[in-house]
Amino acid sequence: MRRALTVLSLAALTAVGGCASGEATFPGAEEESSAAGAGVTCEDPPAPPADVPSFTQADLPAPLPAEPATLTATLETTCGDVVLELDAAAAPQTVASFEFLAGEGYWDDSPCHRLTTQGIFVLQCGDPTGSGRGNPGYGYGIENAPADGVYPPGTLAMARAQDPESNGGQFFIVYEETRLPVEGGGYSIFGRVTEGLEIVEAIAAEGVEGAGGDGAPAQPVSIRSVDVG
């Protein structure tokens, strides 16, 4: 059974295999809605991919070399573009994997399945199945986790299960300063948002589906494509 990849359990304050995720449907119509408070316009997300790319441990790319120290990535989402600076110097394995999966179209049309608004403040994406349990078929270890467990707004980091070697395809964007447990190794920081954080903030302002503090975002958002270059 695949474990859910998660940032944090709000109840236990540990990484557990129980990420909340609703069975939301994603209509294909290109109707638009305005996410509250920030002038952000969202289109209805596409249907999630019927065939999710799958890889093996042998497909995990080698860590990137020291140069260039950073790469730029653009998440084209149904609520606008989010531009990222990837820290290849500090997280060479993570950024190599991110670049590889982007090039393979792994995240095309994938929903961001989890928003947390209480205790921690992140939008979690990167699972094409939308279940919180999807992974690319390989895993790798933790890189560049902060010793104090503090993740500033705009941080881009990997989600994982309890196993420190379970980093794969799921990642999260921090929209408000968040402190996460350091026990077990913490969570790999591999970049930051340079443009478009207001999109994540606007989605967060809409809250969680069902008015809870942890679950599918009330304003659905999907990644249409990821470009690294």
C-alpha positions as CSV (number, residue, x, y, z in Angstrom):
1,M,0.0,0.0,0.0
2,R,1.3,3.4,-0.9
3,R,1.7,5.8,2.1
4,A,0.4,9.3,1.9
5,L,3.1,11.8,1.7
6,T,2.6,14.6,4.1
7,V,4.2,17.6,5.7
8,L,2.7,17.3,9.1
9,S,-0.1,15.8,11.1
10,L,-1.9,18.6,12.9
11,A,-2.9,16.3,15.6
12,A,0.4,14.5,16.3
13,L,2.9,17.1,14.9
14,T,4.8,14.3,13.1
15,A,5.0,13.1,9.5
16,V,2.5,10.3,9.2
17,G,0.8,8.4,6.4
18,G,-2.6,10.1,6.7
19,C,-2.8,13.1,4.4
20,A,-6.3,14.4,4.1
21,S,-7.5,14.6,0.6
22,G,-11.1,15.0,-0.7
23,E,-12.6,13.2,-3.7
24,A,-13.2,16.4,-5.5
25,T,-14.1,16.4,-9.2
26,F,-12.5,18.7,-11.6
27,P,-14.8,19.8,-14.5
28,G,-13.2,20.6,-17.8
29,A,-15.2,23.7,-18.6
30,E,-13.0,26.9,-18.8
31,E,-15.3,28.9,-16.5
32,E,-13.5,31.4,-14.3
33,S,-13.8,32.3,-10.6
34,S,-12.0,34.9,-8.6
35,A,-10.1,33.8,-5.6
36,A,-10.9,36.0,-2.6
37,G,-8.9,39.1,-1.7
38,A,-6.0,39.3,-4.2
39,G,-7.5,39.8,-7.7
40,V,-6.4,36.3,-8.7
41,T,-8.6,34.7,-11.4
42,C,-8.8,30.9,-11.6
43,E,-10.0,28.6,-14.3
44,D,-11.7,25.3,-13.5
45,P,-9.0,22.7,-13.4
46,P,-8.7,20.0,-16.1
47,A,-9.5,16.4,-15.3
48,P,-6.5,14.7,-13.7
49,P,-4.4,12.5,-16.0
50,A,-5.8,9.1,-16.8
51,D,-2.3,7.6,-17.2
52,V,0.2,8.7,-14.6
53,P,3.9,8.4,-15.7
54,S,5.7,5.8,-13.6
55,F,9.5,5.3,-13.1
56,T,11.8,3.0,-11.2
57,Q,14.6,3.6,-8.8
58,A,17.0,3.3,-11.7
59,D,15.4,6.3,-13.3
60,L,16.4,8.6,-10.5
61,P,18.8,11.2,-12.1
62,A,22.2,11.9,-10.7
63,P,22.6,15.0,-8.5
64,L,23.3,18.1,-10.5
65,P,26.8,19.5,-10.6
66,A,27.8,22.6,-8.7
67,E,27.1,25.0,-11.6
68,P,24.7,26.5,-12.3
69,A,23.9,27.1,-8.6
70,T,20.3,28.0,-9.4
71,L,17.7,27.1,-12.0
72,T,14.4,28.8,-12.8
73,A,11.1,26.9,-13.0
74,T,7.6,28.1,-13.9
75,L,4.5,26.3,-12.6
76,E,1.7,27.1,-15.0
77,T,-1.4,26.7,-12.9
78,T,-5.1,27.2,-13.4
79,C,-4.8,30.3,-11.2
80,G,-1.8,31.8,-12.9
81,D,2.0,31.3,-13.1
82,V,4.2,30.7,-10.1
83,V,7.9,31.3,-10.8
84,L,10.4,29.4,-8.7
85,E,14.1,29.7,-8.1
86,L,15.5,26.2,-7.6
87,D,18.6,25.9,-5.3
88,A,20.6,23.3,-7.1
89,A,23.7,24.1,-5.0
90,A,22.0,23.3,-1.7
91,A,19.7,20.5,-3.0
92,P,21.3,18.9,-6.0
93,Q,19.5,15.6,-5.9
94,T,16.1,17.2,-5.3
95,V,16.5,19.7,-8.1
96,A,17.8,17.1,-10.5
97,S,14.6,15.0,-9.8
98,F,12.4,18.1,-10.1
99,E,13.9,18.9,-13.5
100,F,13.6,15.3,-14.7
101,L,9.9,15.0,-13.7
102,A,9.1,18.3,-15.2
103,G,10.7,17.3,-18.5
104,E,8.7,14.0,-18.4
105,G,5.4,15.9,-18.0
106,Y,4.8,14.1,-14.7
107,W,2.8,17.0,-13.2
108,D,0.8,18.0,-16.3
109,D,-2.8,18.6,-15.3
110,S,-2.2,17.4,-11.7
111,P,-4.3,18.9,-8.8
112,C,-2.8,20.5,-5.7
113,H,-4.6,18.2,-3.3
114,R,-3.9,19.7,0.1
115,L,-4.1,23.0,1.9
116,T,-3.4,23.6,5.5
117,T,-4.5,26.7,7.3
118,Q,-4.1,25.9,11.0
119,G,-0.8,25.4,12.7
120,I,1.1,25.1,9.5
121,F,0.5,27.1,6.3
122,V,1.3,25.3,3.1
123,L,-0.2,24.3,-0.3
124,Q,0.8,20.8,-1.2
125,C,1.0,19.7,-4.9
126,G,2.9,17.1,-7.0
127,D,0.7,14.0,-6.9
128,P,-0.9,13.5,-10.3
129,T,-3.5,11.1,-8.7
130,G,-4.7,13.8,-6.4
131,S,-4.9,11.2,-3.6
132,G,-1.9,12.3,-1.6
133,R,-0.4,8.8,-2.1
134,G,1.1,9.1,-5.5
135,N,4.8,9.0,-6.2
136,P,7.0,8.7,-9.2
137,G,8.2,5.2,-8.4
138,Y,11.5,6.2,-6.9
139,G,12.7,7.8,-3.7
140,Y,15.7,9.7,-2.2
141,G,16.9,11.3,0.9
142,I,16.6,14.6,2.7
143,E,18.7,17.6,1.7
144,N,19.0,21.2,3.1
145,A,16.4,20.8,5.9
146,P,16.6,23.7,8.3
147,A,18.0,22.8,11.8
148,D,15.5,25.1,13.5
149,G,12.5,23.8,11.6
150,V,11.5,27.3,10.4
151,Y,10.2,27.6,6.8
152,P,9.7,31.2,5.7
153,P,6.9,32.4,3.3
154,G,7.7,31.5,-0.2
155,T,9.7,28.4,0.7
156,L,9.6,25.5,-1.7
157,A,10.1,22.1,0.0
158,M,9.5,18.4,-0.4
159,A,6.8,16.4,1.2
160,R,7.6,12.9,2.4
161,A,6.3,10.0,4.5
162,Q,8.0,8.9,7.7
163,D,10.8,7.2,5.8
164,P,13.5,9.9,5.2
165,E,14.2,8.2,1.8
166,S,10.7,8.8,0.6
167,N,11.2,12.1,-1.1
168,G,9.8,11.8,-4.7
169,G,7.3,14.0,-6.5
170,Q,5.2,15.8,-3.9
171,F,6.2,19.2,-2.8
172,F,4.7,22.2,-0.9
173,I,4.8,26.0,-1.0
174,V,4.8,27.9,2.3
175,Y,2.6,31.0,2.2
176,E,3.0,32.0,5.9
177,E,5.9,31.3,8.2
178,T,5.7,27.7,9.4
179,R,7.6,25.7,11.9
180,L,7.9,21.9,11.2
181,P,9.3,19.1,13.3
182,V,13.0,18.5,12.9
183,E,12.8,14.9,14.3
184,G,13.4,12.4,11.5
185,G,15.4,14.9,9.5
186,G,12.9,17.6,8.6
187,Y,11.9,18.5,5.0
188,S,14.1,19.4,2.1
189,I,14.1,23.0,1.0
190,F,15.0,23.2,-2.7
191,G,13.9,26.6,-3.7
192,R,11.7,29.6,-3.2
193,V,8.9,31.5,-5.0
194,T,10.1,34.6,-6.8
195,E,6.8,35.5,-8.5
196,G,3.2,34.5,-7.9
197,L,3.2,33.9,-4.1
198,E,0.0,36.0,-4.1
199,I,-1.7,33.2,-6.0
200,V,-1.0,30.7,-3.2
201,E,-2.1,33.3,-0.6
202,A,-5.3,33.9,-2.5
203,I,-6.0,30.1,-2.6
204,A,-5.3,29.9,1.1
205,A,-7.7,32.8,1.8
206,E,-10.5,30.7,0.3
207,G,-9.8,28.1,3.0
208,V,-10.2,24.3,3.0
209,E,-13.1,22.4,1.4
210,G,-15.7,21.8,4.2
211,A,-14.3,24.6,6.3
212,G,-11.7,22.5,8.1
213,G,-8.0,23.4,8.6
214,D,-6.4,20.6,6.5
215,G,-7.8,19.1,3.3
216,A,-8.5,19.9,-0.3
217,P,-8.5,23.6,-1.1
218,A,-11.9,25.2,-1.4
219,Q,-10.6,27.0,-4.5
220,P,-9.4,24.1,-6.7
221,V,-6.1,24.6,-8.4
222,S,-4.1,22.4,-10.8
223,I,-0.7,22.5,-12.3
224,R,-1.0,22.5,-16.1
225,S,2.7,22.1,-16.7
226,V,6.1,22.8,-15.2
227,D,8.9,24.3,-17.2
228,V,12.5,24.3,-16.0
229,G,15.0,26.3,-17.9
